[in-house]
Amino acid sequence: MTDETGDTDDACRMECVRVRQKGPHGRWLTMQRWRLTSLSICALFSICLALRAEDEPVPPSPEVRSNMGATLEELLALAEASSPALRQAAADVESARGFAIQAGLYPNPLLIGGANQLVGNQSQYYGALSQEIVTKNKLGLSQQAATRQVLQAEQNFIATRFQLLTAVRQSYMKTLAAQRRYEVLVRLVEIARKSMETADRLRVAGEGTKTDLLLFEIEFEKAEVAVENADARLAAARKELAATMGLRDMQIGRINGNLLESLDQVAQQLLLEGYIPYNASVQIAELEVDRSKFLIRRAEVEPFPNLTVYAGYQRQIEPALHNMALLTLSVPLPLWNQNQGNITSAYANLNKAHADVEAAQNDIARQMAEAGGRYRAADQQARRFELKIVPKAREGVKMIQEGFAQGQLDIMRLLQAQRALVESNLGFIDALEARWNAAAEMAGIAQLDAFP
């Protein structure tokens, strides 16, 4: 770049020598044309570097050399192995299983012993066992209701897993997009620096003005601020990704990925008219309906009393009543408390459970509609950038090239072309990130393991 600029400066001076005899006006026009051409060539060369940004690999900066193999699949595997949210959900499943086992266990017998009287040789000693006999399959109904809670906990584990996958997928794309923005803005700084250096050389040689230099210095300062901000956002995105994975102390470096990866297969699968995924939240609600039915049956049999059997042995020293059997049966009479209140409450809970199923389905439909709308909008925007906006920015640079010979372009137009190119690339990245996030959300709602 430096050699090309130096050659341009020498050519400018030689041309000035050749036109000295053309008169003041001719010399002035020629000098202006060559000054403009020198600045234009520098700016164009820099802009052309940016045009090849999508095709050329970007060498990583020192702080992102680690973890060069970090792909989405690897990050997801680490997240599933490390996430405390999954461990919590797994513990909830085991807790529910233990509760279900306990709900079906029979009551323990009661061992009783003592003395009815202590009066010398007329003392009486006894030992007995008491056992409650549960009637009307109450334990079975309680265990069936508790088993539904186990199934709900398992579905909650599935829901938690897909929430984790969605969060990691979106955080991954946020980091990848931030990484790409940083790279684009680093190129912008290089463009601004080279343009500023060229303007300064021309000013020192008496072929440029202080105004031209100030314009390029302002662009350079703005570009440096943009890079610093992008670097801060990239660092924050990496920390956010590590925390989302459940590894807050993990140092994430450069990640690998393709912003342009096709999402058409996911869209074709999910963006169907009237499609509502049958996911874990609906199944949890439906299991609550089943559980409520068992709880109604359990409440209805509660008034049927359990039988308590008491049997034992008693021995009296004197007179000769040495061996005596003890037998007692007891049954509570459901005269006033027939569990009416709990039965009414159980039926109300069943009605609520049915409503919860519809509410879950409506909520999923709302989420899918909202995410689908964002996906379509972002996809349209991304395609517009890809097919029209970015190509037009490149076409604008070609038009600058064609205007060199005629000297039809000024400094401001060069700066505008530079800004348009960078802004179109950044806008394209924003649209791709928004499209990915919406697709990842839909995949999470539909519980798709394969993404994208």
C-alpha positions as a printed Julia matrix, in Angstrom:
452×3 Matrix{Float64}:
   0.0     0.0     0.0
   2.84    2.38    0.88
   4.64    1.71   -2.43
   1.5     2.35   -4.43
   0.92    5.63   -2.66
   4.54    6.7    -3.15
   4.34    5.91   -6.87
   1.2     7.99   -7.08
   2.91   10.94   -5.38
   5.88   10.75   -7.82
   3.53   10.59  -10.78
   1.73   13.65   -9.48
   4.96   15.64   -9.23
   6.09   14.6   -12.74
   2.76   15.65  -14.17
   3.08   19.03  -12.43
   6.49   19.58  -14.11
   5.0    18.74  -17.49
   2.17   21.24  -17.18
   4.15   24.21  -15.91
   4.0    25.77  -19.39
   0.2    25.41  -19.63
  -0.52   28.48  -17.62
  -1.83   29.05  -14.09
  -5.34   27.82  -14.79
  -4.22   24.63  -16.51
  -1.71   23.9   -13.78
  -4.34   24.38  -11.08
  -6.81   22.02  -12.75
  -4.19   19.36  -13.26
  -2.99   19.59   -9.66
  -6.53   19.28   -8.36
  -7.19   16.27  -10.54
  -4.05   14.49   -9.35
  -4.64   15.37   -5.73
  -8.14   13.93   -5.99
  -6.86   10.83   -7.75
  -4.22   10.2    -5.07
  -6.75   10.34   -2.26
  -9.25    8.32   -4.27
  -6.8     5.53   -5.07
  -5.89    5.14   -1.41
  -9.48    5.1    -0.27
 -10.56    2.77   -3.05
  -7.77    0.32   -2.33
  -8.78    0.21    1.31
 -12.46   -0.18    0.48
 -11.67   -3.01   -1.91
 -10.02   -4.83    0.99
 -13.34   -4.66    2.78
 -15.15   -5.96   -0.3
 -13.12   -9.16   -0.04
 -13.94   -9.51    3.67
 -16.43  -12.32    3.13
 -13.98  -14.33    1.02
 -10.69  -13.89    2.9
  -9.94  -15.57    6.23
  -9.39  -13.14    9.05
  -6.26  -13.75   11.16
  -7.3   -13.87   14.79
  -6.07  -11.23   17.16
  -3.88  -12.42   20.06
  -6.7   -12.49   22.6
  -8.84  -14.87   20.51
  -6.28  -17.47   19.52
  -7.35  -19.94   22.22
 -10.18  -22.43   21.75
 -10.01  -22.29   17.97
 -12.16  -25.45   17.75
 -15.12  -24.09   19.71
 -18.14  -25.01   17.6
 -21.8   -24.87   18.52
 -21.95  -28.64   18.97
 -19.01  -28.6    21.38
 -20.47  -25.74   23.39
 -23.83  -27.5    23.65
 -22.16  -30.69   24.86
 -20.29  -28.74   27.55
 -23.49  -26.99   28.59
 -25.45  -30.24   28.97
 -22.65  -31.71   31.06
 -22.21  -28.66   33.29
 -25.51  -26.81   33.6
 -26.78  -26.53   37.2
 -30.3   -26.04   35.83
 -30.23  -29.58   34.39
 -28.88  -30.96   37.66
 -31.72  -29.26   39.51
 -34.3   -30.71   37.12
 -32.74  -34.19   37.43
 -32.87  -33.91   41.23
 -36.55  -32.97   40.99
 -37.19  -36.17   39.03
 -35.48  -38.31   41.67
 -37.36  -36.5    44.43
 -40.68  -37.16   42.7
 -39.81  -40.84   42.26
 -39.04  -41.13   45.96
 -42.34  -39.45   46.82
 -44.21  -41.85   44.51
 -42.59  -44.86   46.2
 -43.48  -43.5    49.62
 -47.09  -42.81   48.63
 -47.71  -46.53   48.0
 -46.08  -47.94   51.13
 -48.3   -49.67   53.68
 -48.44  -48.27   57.25
 -46.07  -49.89   59.69
 -47.51  -52.06   62.51
 -47.44  -50.69   66.01
 -45.8   -52.74   68.8
 -47.3   -52.16   72.23
 -46.25  -53.6    75.62
 -46.76  -52.83   79.28
 -48.62  -53.71   82.45
 -52.3   -53.14   83.07
 -51.74  -53.32   86.8
 -48.81  -53.72   89.15
 -50.18  -55.19   92.4
 -47.83  -57.85   93.54
 -48.86  -61.36   92.61
 -51.92  -59.99   90.77
 -49.84  -57.94   88.31
 -50.72  -58.22   84.6
 -48.23  -57.91   81.75
 -49.03  -57.83   78.03
 -47.63  -57.39   74.55
 -49.58  -56.55   71.37
 -49.39  -55.48   67.75
 -51.62  -52.92   66.06
 -52.02  -52.71   62.29
 -54.07  -50.32   60.2
 -55.7   -52.01   57.2
 -56.16  -49.55   54.34
 -59.36  -50.01   52.35
 -60.67  -49.02   48.9
 -57.19  -49.04   47.26
 -56.33  -45.69   48.79
 -52.61  -46.33   48.63
 -52.79  -47.35   44.98
 -54.69  -44.2    44.06
 -52.23  -42.03   45.99
 -49.32  -43.71   44.22
 -50.95  -43.27   40.8
 -51.34  -39.55   41.47
 -47.72  -39.33   42.65
 -46.55  -41.22   39.56
 -48.05  -38.47   37.41
 -45.83  -36.05   39.3
 -42.83  -38.17   38.32
 -43.86  -37.95   34.67
 -44.34  -34.2    35.06
 -40.86  -33.86   36.55
 -39.42  -35.81   33.6
 -41.2   -33.51   31.16
 -39.92  -30.54   33.13
 -36.39  -31.91   32.7
 -36.97  -32.07   28.94
 -38.32  -28.5    28.93
 -35.33  -27.3    30.98
 -32.94  -29.01   28.57
 -34.43  -27.31   25.53
 -34.48  -23.97   27.34
 -30.77  -24.48   27.91
 -30.16  -25.45   24.27
 -32.06  -22.38   23.08
 -30.18  -20.06   25.42
 -26.79  -21.47   24.38
 -27.69  -21.35   20.68
 -28.73  -17.7    20.95
 -25.76  -16.75   23.11
 -23.46  -18.53   20.66
 -24.85  -16.5    17.77
 -24.61  -13.3    19.8
 -20.92  -14.03   20.37
 -20.32  -15.03   16.75
 -22.02  -11.88   15.47
 -20.08   -9.72   17.95
 -16.89  -11.39   16.79
 -17.73  -10.64   13.16
 -18.65   -7.01   13.93
 -15.32   -6.57   15.63
 -13.5    -7.91   12.57
 -15.43   -5.62   10.22
 -14.73   -2.59   12.39
 -11.05   -3.49   12.68
 -10.94   -3.3     8.88
 -12.67    0.04    9.08
  -9.91    1.33   11.36
  -7.29    0.14    8.88
  -9.15    1.87    6.05
  -9.4     5.09    8.04
  -5.75    4.94    9.11
  -4.41    4.44    5.6
  -6.63    7.19    4.23
  -5.48    9.55    6.99
  -1.81    8.75    6.39
  -2.18    9.38    2.68
  -3.94   12.69    3.29
  -1.15   13.72    5.66
   1.58   12.85    3.12
  -0.2    14.87    0.47
  -0.56   17.8     2.88
   3.14   17.71    3.74
   3.98   17.6     0.03
   1.82   20.64   -0.54
  -0.66   18.68   -2.62
  -3.42   18.38    0.0
  -5.19   20.6     2.48
  -5.58   20.61    6.23
  -9.33   20.28    5.77
  -8.89   16.97    3.92
  -6.66   15.68    6.7
  -9.12   16.72    9.42
 -11.94   14.84    7.72
  -9.92   11.65    7.62
  -8.72   12.14   11.21
 -12.33   12.44   12.38
 -13.23    9.23   10.55
 -10.25    7.49   12.11
 -11.22    8.55   15.65
 -14.82    7.44   15.09
 -13.61    4.09   13.77
 -11.35    3.53   16.78
 -14.21    4.26   19.2
 -16.41    1.82   17.3
 -13.73   -0.89   17.57
 -13.3    -0.31   21.3
 -17.04   -0.59   21.82
 -17.22   -3.72   19.67
 -14.36   -5.27   21.64
 -16.14   -4.56   24.93
 -19.37   -6.08   23.62
 -17.5    -9.14   22.35
 -15.88   -9.7    25.76
 -19.27   -9.35   27.44
 -20.86  -11.78   24.97
 -18.17  -14.38   25.7
 -18.73  -14.09   29.45
 -22.48  -14.32   28.92
 -22.03  -17.46   26.83
 -19.85  -19.08   29.52
 -22.4   -18.25   32.24
 -25.27  -19.56   30.1
 -23.41  -22.85   29.74
 -22.99  -23.06   33.52
 -19.22  -22.48   33.3
 -18.9   -18.87   34.42
 -15.12  -19.13   34.91
 -14.46  -20.61   31.47
 -12.35  -18.42   29.2
 -13.98  -18.56   25.77
 -11.82  -17.41   22.91
 -12.59  -17.37   19.22
 -15.58  -19.48   18.19
 -16.16  -21.06   14.81
 -19.37  -20.7    12.87
 -21.01  -19.49    9.71
 -23.31  -16.5     9.9
 -24.7   -17.42    6.49
 -25.64  -20.98    7.47
 -28.97  -21.88    5.91
 -32.02  -22.1     8.16
 -34.43  -23.06    5.39
 -34.87  -26.64    6.64
 -35.89  -25.44   10.11
 -38.23  -22.84    8.6
 -39.91  -25.38    6.32
 -40.48  -27.66    9.28
 -41.85  -25.05   11.67
 -43.42  -22.28    9.6
 -46.51  -24.27    8.68
 -49.97  -22.75    8.81
 -51.65  -23.67   12.09
 -48.68  -25.69   13.38
 -48.58  -25.82   17.2
 -45.84  -28.01   18.7
 -46.86  -30.68   21.18
 -44.08  -29.94   23.62
 -43.3   -30.57   27.28
 -45.42  -27.73   28.66
 -48.57  -29.18   27.06
 -47.72  -32.66   28.29
 -47.16  -31.37   31.82
 -50.6   -29.76   31.72
 -52.21  -32.95   30.39
 -50.51  -35.02   33.08
 -51.96  -32.63   35.64
 -55.43  -33.51   34.3
 -54.71  -37.21   34.85
 -53.31  -36.5    38.3
 -56.39  -34.48   39.23
 -58.65  -37.38   38.22
 -56.77  -39.76   40.51
 -56.92  -37.22   43.31
 -60.71  -36.98   42.86
 -61.04  -40.75   43.2
 -58.72  -40.65   46.18
 -60.81  -37.95   47.84
 -64.04  -39.86   47.17
 -62.82  -43.03   48.89
 -61.38  -41.18   51.87
 -64.68  -41.38   53.87
 -64.54  -45.18   53.73
 -62.86  -45.98   57.04
 -59.69  -47.94   57.5
 -59.81  -50.88   59.92
 -57.36  -51.03   62.83
 -56.68  -54.47   64.29
 -55.2   -54.83   67.76
 -54.02  -58.32   68.86
 -51.82  -59.41   71.75
 -51.01  -61.61   74.7
 -51.45  -60.93   78.43
 -50.2   -62.84   81.47
 -51.38  -62.48   85.05
 -49.3   -63.98   87.89
 -52.05  -64.87   90.39
 -54.66  -66.28   90.51
 -54.21  -68.87   87.8
 -55.1   -66.67   84.78
 -51.69  -66.98   83.33
 -52.44  -66.82   79.58
 -54.91  -64.4    77.99
 -55.42  -63.29   74.35
 -56.21  -59.7    73.42
 -58.14  -58.71   70.27
 -59.56  -55.3    69.39
 -61.04  -53.91   66.18
 -61.59  -50.18   65.68
 -63.3   -48.3    62.84
 -63.88  -44.52   62.66
 -67.46  -43.59   61.82
 -67.78  -41.01   59.01
 -70.82  -39.3    60.41
 -69.97  -35.6    60.13
 -66.68  -35.51   58.17
 -67.15  -37.26   54.84
 -64.32  -35.35   53.14
 -66.84  -33.11   51.37
 -64.55  -30.09   51.23
 -61.59  -31.99   49.73
 -63.86  -33.6    47.11
 -65.16  -30.2    46.04
 -61.62  -28.85   45.89
 -60.46  -31.85   43.81
 -63.17  -31.27   41.2
 -62.25  -27.58   41.03
 -58.61  -28.52   40.49
 -59.66  -30.81   37.63
 -61.49  -27.95   35.92
 -58.44  -25.76   36.41
 -56.18  -28.48   34.93
 -58.35  -28.66   31.79
 -58.11  -24.88   31.45
 -54.34  -25.07   31.95
 -54.04  -27.39   28.94
 -55.8   -24.87   26.72
 -53.74  -22.04   28.21
 -50.51  -23.95   27.49
 -51.55  -24.58   23.89
 -52.5   -20.93   23.42
 -49.22  -19.78   24.93
 -47.25  -22.02   22.58
 -49.26  -20.74   19.63
 -48.52  -17.18   20.72
 -44.81  -17.87   21.13
 -44.61  -19.58   17.73
 -46.5   -16.75   16.03
 -44.28  -14.11   17.61
 -41.03  -15.96   16.85
 -42.23  -16.84   13.35
 -43.03  -13.19   12.65
 -39.58  -12.12   13.82
 -38.0   -14.85   11.72
 -39.83  -13.81    8.55
 -39.0   -10.14    9.09
 -35.32  -10.87    9.77
 -35.14  -13.3     6.84
 -36.57  -10.7     4.47
 -34.13   -8.12    5.78
 -31.17  -10.5     5.5
 -32.09  -11.43    1.94
 -32.49   -7.75    1.04
 -29.01   -7.01    2.39
 -27.54  -10.05    0.64
 -29.19   -9.55   -2.74
 -29.53   -5.78   -3.01
 -28.0    -3.55   -0.36
 -24.52   -5.09   -0.12
 -24.24   -5.53   -3.91
 -25.27   -1.9    -4.4
 -22.58   -0.81   -1.96
 -20.05   -2.74   -4.0
 -21.44   -1.28   -7.19
 -20.97    2.18   -5.72
 -17.28    1.47   -5.3
 -17.06    0.39   -8.93
 -18.65    3.65   -9.94
 -15.95    5.5    -7.98
 -13.4     3.56   -9.98
 -14.99    4.64  -13.24
 -15.04    8.29  -12.14
 -11.31    8.51  -11.52
 -10.32    9.55  -14.99
 -12.87   12.34  -15.15
 -12.17   13.63  -11.63
 -15.88   13.66  -10.88
 -15.69   12.52   -7.25
 -14.68   14.42   -4.14
 -13.53   13.5    -0.67
 -17.0    13.49    0.84
 -18.25   10.98   -1.7
 -15.37    8.68   -0.9
 -16.17    8.88    2.8
 -19.84    8.24    2.09
 -18.98    5.16    0.03
 -16.78    3.89    2.84
 -19.51    4.41    5.43
 -22.16    2.81    3.22
 -20.03   -0.28    2.75
 -19.34   -0.73    6.45
 -22.93    0.07    7.51
 -24.35   -2.39    5.0
 -22.07   -5.14    6.34
 -23.01   -4.36    9.94
 -26.7    -4.25    9.05
 -26.36   -7.59    7.32
 -24.81   -9.08   10.47
 -27.64   -7.69   12.61
 -30.26   -9.23   10.33
 -28.52  -12.62   10.32
 -28.29  -12.61   14.11
 -31.98  -11.73   14.48
 -32.97  -14.48   12.03
 -30.89  -17.08   13.87
 -32.28  -16.1    17.29
 -35.87  -16.37   16.07
 -35.2   -19.76   14.46
 -33.45  -21.0    17.62
 -36.45  -19.94   19.7
 -38.86  -21.81   17.4
 -36.62  -24.9    17.5
 -36.64  -24.75   21.3
 -40.43  -24.49   21.44
 -40.74  -27.43   19.04
 -38.0   -29.29   20.96
 -35.75  -29.98   17.98
 -32.39  -31.58   18.74
 -31.16  -31.04   15.19
 -30.43  -27.35   14.69
 -29.78  -25.76   12.31
